[in-house]
Amino acid sequence: MAVPKRKQSHARKSSRRSSVWKLTAPKLVACSNCGEYHRPHRACPNCGQYNGREVIAAAEE
């Protein structure tokens, strides 16, 4: 059975794991109705429309 001969240093361990923790910003698309940016494949939080129809009742101001 293979066993490491020496302890792996903290720097070597951290550099190996450095690419795992990187986060990417969420993608945004413009709403076709109001132009507000929102997450793709989700209803617009501003106007409540998705795929050309109103799915969430928008609050009247």
Steps between C-alpha positions, in 0.01 A plus 500: 500500500639841402568730793654851481858509628491863614230739618378728221563866582221749555610708198498201265159389628357852467632550149343172392164602642514861379289444188220324689381802699478758219148634450352642183251784483145395409402555137238765437263560209281800420125463540320523163213693660659758732874472422597425861782247547412168664624139520431291189208252503332682789215749521598867500480633858415848372200433271425134580506378140654180368495378140266781392229451763447628855566224754546715811260781583715815503440744787330818377673820610 
